[in-house]
Amino acid sequence: MGICEGRVAIVTGAGRGVGRAYALKLAQEGAKVVVNDLGGSAAGAGADLTPAQEVVEEIRAAGGEAVVNGADVSDWEQARQMVQQAVDSFGGLDILVNNAGILRDRMMVNMTEEDWDLVIKVHLKGTFAPSHHAANYWRLESKAGRQRDARIINTSSGSGLFGNIGQANYGAAKAGVASFSIITARELGRIGVTVNAIAPRAQTRMTEGLREVSGEMLERRDPEWIAALVAYLSSPEAADITGRVFAEVWGYGYTVGDGWKHGPRATASRGAGEVGESLRHALAAAGYNGGIERDTFLNP
Ligand SMILES: NC(=O)c1ccc[n+]([C@@H]2O[C@H](COP(=O)([O-])OP(=O)(O)OC[C@H]3O[C@@H](n4cnc5c(N)ncnc54)[C@H](O)[C@@H]3O)[C@@H](O)[C@H]2O)c1
């Protein structure tokens, strides 16, 4: 028996990359899966149901249950219909993995309004819209005395947590996804829903152009390492894990994000001319909030 036996999952952006690995792993562990993918380019252009359909066929060929869904997850009504499809096809919903994403990297000074709007929409609204509709389903179930042991697993990024140059749109969205996860974990706990986020590191079409990797590094960037954690978090065993951001998830391990916290305190002053000395004292004693600290993760 798998650890997600009999559970129903939606995985967004599951036609390729890490989402595909999540869908296959969840199915392998006994879940029935709605395989969502809009199927556009890495920059979010176009649509094609083929990749998601192929994942559905792969799951069925291995004896699992899956249905295809071609929603744009950042479209309010399509996201609602996706949640409804899970309920109609499999009699309920237990797991929502918000994974769909695109990239439009540019230095902020060159970034167009469209680059900004589309990346923010796909990642942030594409997390909010399915979560909202799923949470409303779970709230009604809870009110009717049928509380489900439910999960939302969102996708942040090292870029959002530590700050990658050239990704102001994407990083802002992914930092937003981390905060969204912490806030909604606090809101949804009372109706039986856990919410966590992960920042994956994997070799997919999103990252393959960025740098050459081979050998052990390539093997540790196989999405299956991440999928195993997602399946565990989706299982009944993980009912007590919520509000966490796993800050670096790959074959070299997972780090538990330690989040924003108060650092050294400077003395307040009403006079601007008196601010500097105490402020600089505090800054000298403070840790880094990105950049350099992140580099320690790149060479395990
Ligand atoms: N690969 C990495 O190392 C890495 C690192 C950090 C974060 N991430 C995040 O992990 C997630 C998966 O990325 P990946 O590397 O597998 O990329 P990928 O491009 O291989 O897969 C993303 C999938 O999302 C789908 N998608 C895009 N917009 C959609 C929409 N509006 N509605 C439905 N589906 C949509 C695409 O068609 C694609 O199949 C993304 O959120 C990405 O930002 C990946």
The ligand as an SDF file (V2000), in Angstrom:
LIG
                    3D

 44 48  0  0  0  0  0  0  0  0999 V2000
   13.5460   23.6340  -11.7080 N   0  0  0  0  0  0  0  0  0  0  0  0
   14.0160   24.2990  -10.6600 C   0  0  0  0  0  0  0  0  0  0  0  0
   15.1820   24.1740  -10.2680 O   0  0  0  0  0  0  0  0  0  0  0  0
   13.1240   25.2230   -9.9030 C   0  0  0  0  0  0  0  0  0  0  0  0
   13.6920   26.0410   -8.9150 C   0  0  0  0  0  0  0  0  0  0  0  0
   12.8740   26.8490   -8.1550 C   0  0  0  0  0  0  0  0  0  0  0  0
   11.5000   26.8500   -8.3910 C   0  0  0  0  0  0  0  0  0  0  0  0
   10.9720   26.0870   -9.3740 N   0  0  0  0  0  0  0  0  0  0  0  0
    9.5150   26.1270   -9.5650 C   0  0  0  0  0  0  0  0  0  0  0  0
    9.0300   24.8110   -9.7050 O   0  0  0  0  0  0  0  0  0  0  0  0
    7.8510   24.8210  -10.5090 C   0  0  0  0  0  0  0  0  0  0  0  0
    8.0000   23.8300  -11.6590 C   0  0  0  0  0  0  0  0  0  0  0  0
    9.0500   24.2390  -12.4940 O   0  0  0  0  0  0  0  0  0  0  0  0
    9.8070   23.2880  -13.5280 P   0  0  0  0  0  0  0  0  0  0  0  0
   11.2320   23.5090  -13.3110 O   0  0  0  0  0  0  0  0  0  0  0  0
    9.2520   21.9170  -13.4500 O   0  0  0  0  0  0  0  0  0  0  0  0
    9.4050   24.0160  -14.9090 O   0  0  0  0  0  0  0  0  0  0  0  0
    8.7180   23.4630  -16.2410 P   0  0  0  0  0  0  0  0  0  0  0  0
    8.6770   24.6040  -17.1990 O   0  0  0  0  0  0  0  0  0  0  0  0
    9.3510   22.1910  -16.6670 O   0  0  0  0  0  0  0  0  0  0  0  0
    7.2380   23.1090  -15.7660 O   0  0  0  0  0  0  0  0  0  0  0  0
    6.2820   24.0960  -15.4360 C   0  0  0  0  0  0  0  0  0  0  0  0
    4.9320   23.6390  -15.9860 C   0  0  0  0  0  0  0  0  0  0  0  0
    3.9320   24.5920  -15.6170 O   0  0  0  0  0  0  0  0  0  0  0  0
    3.0310   24.7260  -16.7060 C   0  0  0  0  0  0  0  0  0  0  0  0
    2.3390   26.0120  -16.6230 N   0  0  0  0  0  0  0  0  0  0  0  0
    2.8660   27.2440  -16.7970 C   0  0  0  0  0  0  0  0  0  0  0  0
    1.9240   28.1900  -16.6450 N   0  0  0  0  0  0  0  0  0  0  0  0
    0.7590   27.5360  -16.3730 C   0  0  0  0  0  0  0  0  0  0  0  0
   -0.5610   27.9700  -16.1010 C   0  0  0  0  0  0  0  0  0  0  0  0
   -0.8740   29.2710  -16.0990 N   0  0  0  0  0  0  0  0  0  0  0  0
   -1.5110   27.0460  -15.8400 N   0  0  0  0  0  0  0  0  0  0  0  0
   -1.2000   25.7300  -15.8490 C   0  0  0  0  0  0  0  0  0  0  0  0
    0.0450   25.2510  -16.1080 N   0  0  0  0  0  0  0  0  0  0  0  0
    1.0120   26.1540  -16.3650 C   0  0  0  0  0  0  0  0  0  0  0  0
    3.9280   24.6210  -17.9320 C   0  0  0  0  0  0  0  0  0  0  0  0
    3.1840   24.2690  -19.0900 O   0  0  0  0  0  0  0  0  0  0  0  0
    4.9330   23.5630  -17.5130 C   0  0  0  0  0  0  0  0  0  0  0  0
    4.5560   22.2640  -17.9420 O   0  0  0  0  0  0  0  0  0  0  0  0
    7.6710   26.2650  -10.9580 C   0  0  0  0  0  0  0  0  0  0  0  0
    6.7610   26.9230  -10.1030 O   0  0  0  0  0  0  0  0  0  0  0  0
    9.0510   26.8420  -10.8060 C   0  0  0  0  0  0  0  0  0  0  0  0
    9.0190   28.2330  -10.6750 O   0  0  0  0  0  0  0  0  0  0  0  0
   11.7540   25.2760  -10.1440 C   0  0  0  0  0  0  0  0  0  0  0  0
  1  2  1  0
  2  3  2  0
  2  4  1  0
  4  5  1  0
  4 44  2  0
  5  6  2  0
  6  7  1  0
  7  8  2  0
  8  9  1  0
  8 44  1  0
  9 10  1  0
  9 42  1  0
 10 11  1  0
 11 12  1  0
 11 40  1  0
 12 13  1  0
 13 14  1  0
 14 15  2  0
 14 16  1  0
 14 17  1  0
 17 18  1  0
 18 19  2  0
 18 20  1  0
 18 21  1  0
 21 22  1  0
 22 23  1  0
 23 24  1  0
 23 38  1  0
 24 25  1  0
 25 26  1  0
 25 36  1  0
 26 27  1  0
 26 35  1  0
 27 28  2  0
 28 29  1  0
 29 30  1  0
 29 35  2  0
 30 31  1  0
 30 32  2  0
 32 33  1  0
 33 34  2  0
 34 35  1  0
 36 37  1  0
 36 38  1  0
 38 39  1  0
 40 41  1  0
 40 42  1  0
 42 43  1  0
M  CHG  2   8   1  16  -1
M  END
$$$$
